[in-house]
């Protein structure tokens, strides 16, 4: 049983070391990893914004609109989160473009 715990300790140390290296590379301003992550994030944000817009337009809701406050509330939450996601994705896309231009 001690061998298992020793193995588990080694695995945890290795994963921690990899996470530290990942976050250091992510923090570097001209890192290729940072540019790739920003591009991926901007694409995911675009998809999430599109899903949010489709949810608002769609007649199928989690909470039906016939319920007075909650029905419109879920659409409002979807609109606000979609707008926030769109803005954050646009900022990430601009940052990824800035780094490509400066290279």
N, CA, C and O of each residue as an XYZ file, in Angstrom:
412
protein
N       0.828     -1.199      0.000
C       0.000      0.000      0.000
C       0.868      1.257      0.000
O       0.479      2.283     -0.559
N       2.043      1.179      0.627
C       2.939      2.338      0.640
C       3.433      2.679     -0.757
O       3.662      3.847     -1.071
N       3.596      1.665     -1.596
C       4.044      1.904     -2.969
C       2.999      2.716     -3.737
O       3.341      3.580     -4.545
N       1.739      2.431     -3.478
C       0.672      3.189     -4.136
C       0.722      4.658     -3.748
O       0.615      5.528     -4.612
N       0.886      4.949     -2.449
C       0.923      6.336     -2.006
C       2.169      7.051     -2.520
O       2.112      8.240     -2.836
N       3.294      6.339     -2.608
C       4.501      6.942     -3.183
C       4.289      7.261     -4.660
O       4.689      8.320     -5.143
N       3.656      6.332     -5.366
C       3.344      6.568     -6.776
C       2.398      7.752     -6.934
O       2.582      8.586     -7.821
N       1.394      7.824     -6.082
C       0.441      8.927     -6.131
C       1.122     10.264     -5.851
O       0.795     11.267     -6.486
N       2.057     10.290     -4.914
C       2.807     11.517     -4.623
C       3.610     11.970     -5.841
O       3.652     13.160     -6.156
N       4.245     11.021     -6.522
C       5.031     11.347     -7.714
C       4.120     11.910     -8.803
O       4.477     12.885     -9.463
N       2.961     11.311     -8.992
C       2.010     11.792    -10.002
C       1.553     13.208     -9.672
O       1.494     14.057    -10.561
N       1.230     13.474     -8.417
C       0.780     14.816     -8.010
C       1.893     15.836     -8.212
O       1.625     16.952     -8.658
N       3.125     15.484     -7.899
C       4.258     16.400     -8.096
C       4.457     16.692     -9.582
O       4.698     17.839     -9.960
N       4.359     15.665    -10.429
C       4.520     15.860    -11.876
C       3.416     16.742    -12.451
O       3.689     17.629    -13.259
N       2.189     16.506    -12.045
C       1.074     17.318    -12.538
C       1.222     18.760    -12.075
O       0.951     19.687    -12.839
N       1.644     18.956    -10.845
C       1.856     20.314    -10.331
C       2.948     21.017    -11.112
O       2.803     22.188    -11.463
N       4.043     20.316    -11.391
C       5.136     20.910    -12.163
C       4.672     21.290    -13.569
O       5.026     22.356    -14.073
N       3.886     20.427    -14.198
C       3.373     20.742    -15.536
C       2.438     21.945    -15.516
O       2.473     22.772    -16.426
N       1.608     22.047    -14.492
C       0.721     23.202    -14.374
C       1.505     24.493    -14.167
O       1.153     25.533    -14.723
N       2.559     24.426    -13.375
C       3.389     25.613    -13.160
C       4.030     26.053    -14.470
O       4.020     27.242    -14.791
N       4.579     25.127    -15.222
C       5.186     25.460    -16.515
C       4.130     26.022    -17.466
O       4.391     26.992    -18.177
N       2.944     25.420    -17.481
C       1.861     25.895    -18.344
C       1.487     27.337    -18.011
O       1.344     28.163    -18.913
N       1.327     27.648    -16.719
C       0.929     28.994    -16.330
C       2.048     30.005    -16.556
O       1.771     31.166    -16.857
N       3.296     29.594    -16.418
C       4.411     30.505    -16.709
C       4.426     30.830    -18.195
O       4.562     31.993    -18.574
N       4.286     29.810    -19.044
C       4.248     30.063    -20.492
C       3.034     30.892    -20.889
O       3.106     31.703    -21.813
N       1.929     30.691    -20.199
C       0.725     31.462    -20.487
C       0.884     32.925    -20.083
O       0.286     33.809    -20.696
N       1.687     33.181    -19.056
C       1.879     34.548    -18.578
C       2.848     35.349    -19.438
O       2.826     36.580    -19.400
N       3.690     34.684    -20.207
C       4.645     35.404    -21.051
C       3.902     36.107    -22.180
O       3.096     35.480    -22.868
N       4.158     37.401    -22.383
C       3.371     38.158    -23.373
C       3.535     37.693    -24.814
O       2.578     37.769    -25.585
N       4.709     37.217    -25.205
C       4.932     36.833    -26.603
C       4.941     35.325    -26.797
O       5.503     34.830    -27.774
N       4.337     34.605    -25.895
C       4.327     33.148    -25.956
C       3.356     32.663    -27.033
O       2.251     33.187    -27.173
N       3.786     31.658    -27.786
C       2.903     31.040    -28.786
C       1.718     30.350    -28.101
O       0.613     30.315    -28.642
N       1.962     29.807    -26.915
C       0.883     29.172    -26.165
C      -0.202     30.187    -25.822
O      -1.391     29.889    -25.932
N       0.203     31.375    -25.412
C      -0.763     32.428    -25.070
C      -1.593     32.819    -26.289
O      -2.808     32.993    -26.190
N      -0.936     32.956    -27.435
C      -1.668     33.311    -28.653
C      -2.662     32.219    -29.028
O      -3.794     32.507    -29.417
N      -2.236     30.969    -28.909
C      -3.127     29.852    -29.251
C      -4.322     29.784    -28.302
O      -5.452     29.573    -28.741
N      -4.075     29.960    -27.008
C      -5.160     29.928    -26.028
C      -6.140     31.073    -26.283
O      -7.352     30.880    -26.187
N      -5.628     32.260    -26.606
C      -6.508     33.399    -26.879
C      -7.360     33.149    -28.122
O      -8.538     33.506    -28.147
N      -6.773     32.540    -29.152
C      -7.556     32.221    -30.356
C      -8.656     31.206    -30.042
O      -9.805     31.372    -30.453
N      -8.291     30.162    -29.313
C      -9.270     29.131    -28.960
C     -10.383     29.730    -28.109
O     -11.561     29.441    -28.319
N     -10.002     30.566    -27.148
C     -11.002     31.203    -26.286
C     -11.935     32.097    -27.089
O     -13.137     32.128    -26.826
N     -11.399     32.826    -28.064
C     -12.267     33.705    -28.852
C     -13.244     32.897    -29.701
O     -14.384     33.318    -29.896
N     -12.817     31.755    -30.203
C     -13.723     30.901    -30.987
C     -14.811     30.314    -30.088
O     -15.983     30.289    -30.464
N     -14.424     29.842    -28.903
C     -15.405     29.292    -27.963
C     -16.396     30.375    -27.536
O     -17.585     30.098    -27.378
N     -15.917     31.596    -27.349
C     -16.800     32.704    -26.976
C     -17.791     33.019    -28.084
O     -18.954     33.317    -27.812
N     -17.344     32.956    -29.325
C     -18.236     33.189    -30.451
C     -19.337     32.133    -30.491
O     -20.507     32.459    -30.690
N     -18.968     30.882    -30.303
C     -19.955     29.800    -30.318
C     -20.951     29.968    -29.161
O     -22.156     29.786    -29.341
N     -20.440     30.316    -27.980
C     -21.330     30.514    -26.826
C     -22.276     31.695    -27.054
O     -23.434     31.644    -26.639
N     -21.805     32.741    -27.697
C     -22.649     33.896    -28.003
C     -23.743     33.513    -28.994
O     -24.887     33.948    -28.858
N     -23.399     32.706    -29.982
C     -24.390     32.260    -30.964
C     -25.458     31.395    -30.281
O     -26.651     31.550    -30.545
N     -25.019     30.481    -29.400
C     -25.989     29.667    -28.661
C     -26.891     30.527    -27.789
O     -28.083     30.254    -27.656
N     -26.322     31.554    -27.202
C     -27.115     32.447    -26.363
C     -28.161     33.183    -27.206
O     -29.309     33.324    -26.784
N     -27.774     33.645    -28.379
C     -28.721     34.342    -29.264
C     -29.816     33.393    -29.736
O     -30.983     33.780    -29.804
N     -29.454     32.164    -30.060
C     -30.445     31.179    -30.498
C     -31.420     30.880    -29.356
O     -32.620     30.736    -29.588
N     -30.904     30.784    -28.114
C     -31.775     30.524    -26.963
C     -32.764     31.661    -26.765
O     -33.929     31.416    -26.452
N     -32.323     32.894    -26.941
C     -33.222     34.043    -26.759
C     -34.307     34.059    -27.827
O     -35.463     34.357    -27.529
N     -33.952     33.745    -29.050
C     -34.898     33.780    -30.161
C     -35.831     32.573    -30.140
O     -36.993     32.673    -30.534
N     -35.323     31.446    -29.682
C     -36.074     30.193    -29.698
C     -37.313     30.267    -28.797
O     -37.274     30.872    -27.726
N     -38.399     29.651    -29.237
C     -39.596     29.616    -28.387
C     -39.467     28.598    -27.246
O     -40.260     28.625    -26.304
N     -38.491     27.717    -27.321
C     -38.276     26.716    -26.272
C     -37.357     27.324    -25.211
O     -36.224     27.702    -25.506
N     -37.848     27.414    -23.986
C     -37.092     27.995    -22.884
C     -37.027     27.011    -21.731
O     -37.832     26.084    -21.635
N     -36.051     27.229    -20.857
C     -35.984     26.437    -19.631
C     -37.169     26.809    -18.744
O     -37.843     25.940    -18.192
N     -37.410     28.102    -18.617
C     -38.563     28.605    -17.867
C     -39.491     29.269    -18.891
O     -39.089     30.240    -19.532
N     -40.707     28.775    -19.060
C     -41.618     29.332    -20.076
C     -41.896     30.826    -19.840
O     -41.922     31.293    -18.701
N     -42.098     31.551    -20.922
C     -42.338     32.992    -20.843
C     -43.687     33.341    -20.243
O     -43.912     34.500    -19.894
N     -44.592     32.383    -20.111
C     -45.898     32.675    -19.525
C     -45.805     32.892    -18.016
O     -46.720     33.460    -17.419
N     -44.711     32.445    -17.389
C     -44.494     32.726    -15.966
C     -44.023     34.171    -15.875
O     -42.999     34.509    -16.468
N     -44.736     35.039    -15.150
C     -44.542     36.487    -15.245
C     -43.101     37.011    -15.145
O     -42.629     37.628    -16.100
N     -42.410     36.803    -14.076
C     -41.086     37.416    -13.933
C     -39.977     36.463    -14.349
O     -39.033     36.861    -15.031
N     -40.087     35.226    -13.946
C     -39.036     34.254    -14.205
C     -38.907     33.938    -15.695
O     -37.808     33.665    -16.177
N     -40.007     33.972    -16.414
C     -39.984     33.668    -17.848
C     -39.141     34.636    -18.642
O     -38.377     34.233    -19.519
N     -39.279     35.914    -18.336
C     -38.467     36.912    -19.022
C     -37.078     37.016    -18.383
O     -36.120     37.449    -19.023
N     -36.985     36.614    -17.121
C     -35.710     36.695    -16.417
C     -34.656     35.781    -17.004
O     -33.490     36.163    -17.099
N     -35.046     34.573    -17.401
C     -34.044     33.679    -17.972
C     -33.567     34.175    -19.338
O     -32.405     33.988    -19.699
N     -34.470     34.807    -20.098
C     -34.043     35.412    -21.366
C     -33.102     36.591    -21.115
O     -32.149     36.797    -21.866
N     -33.368     37.355    -20.071
C     -32.515     38.490    -19.743
C     -31.127     38.014    -19.305
O     -30.115     38.599    -19.690
N     -31.088     36.954    -18.504
C     -29.800     36.398    -18.084
C     -29.029     35.879    -19.296
O     -27.816     36.066    -19.383
N     -29.718     35.233    -20.223
C     -29.068     34.739    -21.429
C     -28.533     35.899    -22.272
O     -27.450     35.802    -22.848
N     -29.287     36.982    -22.342
C     -28.834     38.146    -23.117
C     -27.614     38.800    -22.484
O     -26.663     39.153    -23.181
N     -27.638     38.960    -21.175
C     -26.509     39.598    -20.491
C     -25.271     38.718    -20.568
O     -24.175     39.212    -20.837
N     -25.433     37.418    -20.336
C     -24.263     36.536    -20.412
C     -23.741     36.422    -21.840
O     -22.530     36.328    -22.044
N     -24.625     36.428    -22.826
C     -24.193     36.403    -24.223
C     -23.423     37.653    -24.597
O     -22.416     37.578    -25.301
N     -23.892     38.811    -24.129
C     -23.186     40.062    -24.410
C     -21.826     40.085    -23.722
O     -20.835     40.498    -24.324
N     -21.771     39.646    -22.469
C     -20.496     39.618    -21.750
C     -19.513     38.646    -22.408
O     -18.319     38.931    -22.499
N     -20.014     37.511    -22.860
C     -19.166     36.533    -23.541
C     -18.663     37.089    -24.868
O     -17.504     36.880    -25.228
N     -19.518     37.788    -25.590
C     -19.111     38.374    -26.860
C     -18.021     39.428    -26.657
O     -17.051     39.473    -27.413
N     -18.178     40.263    -25.651
C     -17.178     41.295    -25.387
C     -15.853     40.664    -24.978
O     -14.794     41.062    -25.461
N     -15.915     39.683    -24.090
C     -14.687     39.038    -23.637
C     -14.000     38.283    -24.784
O     -12.773     38.291    -24.873
N     -14.768     37.637    -25.650
C     -14.194     36.961    -26.812
C     -13.568     37.931    -27.787
O     -12.517     37.647    -28.360
N     -14.207     39.084    -27.984
C     -13.653     40.098    -28.882
C     -12.335     40.639    -28.344
O     -11.387     40.842    -29.104
N     -12.273     40.874    -27.035
C     -11.029     41.361    -26.423
C      -9.922     40.317    -26.582
O      -8.785     40.670    -26.895
N     -10.239     39.044    -26.369
C      -9.247     37.981    -26.537
C      -8.787     37.893    -27.985
O      -7.602     37.690    -28.248
N      -9.710     38.045    -28.922
C      -9.357     38.009    -30.338
C      -8.446     39.173    -30.692
O      -7.475     38.997    -31.427
N      -8.749     40.369    -30.176
C      -7.899     41.531    -30.439
C      -6.499     41.333    -29.864
O      -5.508     41.686    -30.503
N      -6.415     40.767    -28.654
C      -5.101     40.523    -28.051
C      -4.306     39.506    -28.854
O      -3.091     39.646    -28.992
N      -4.964     38.494    -29.381
C      -4.239     37.511    -30.190
C      -3.782     38.133    -31.498
O      -2.719     37.779    -32.009
N      -4.563     39.051    -32.047
C      -4.155     39.738    -33.279
C      -3.008     40.711    -33.029
O      -2.119     40.841    -33.871
N      -3.012     41.401    -31.878
C      -1.927     42.333    -31.544
C      -0.597     41.604    -31.476
O       0.410     42.098    -31.984
N      -0.584     40.456    -30.867
C       0.662     39.708    -30.709
C       1.165     39.197    -32.056
O       2.375     39.099    -32.258
N       0.269     38.872    -32.978
C       0.702     38.412    -34.301
C       1.291     39.554    -35.107
O       2.250     39.350    -35.851
N       0.742     40.745    -34.977
C       1.226     41.900    -35.723
C       2.615     42.301    -35.234
O       3.479     42.657    -36.035
N       2.832     42.243    -33.914
C       4.115     42.666    -33.369
C       5.230     41.665    -33.655
O       6.405     42.013    -33.538
N       4.886     40.402    -34.036
C       5.921     39.403    -34.324
C       6.530     39.566    -35.679
O       7.414     38.796    -36.056
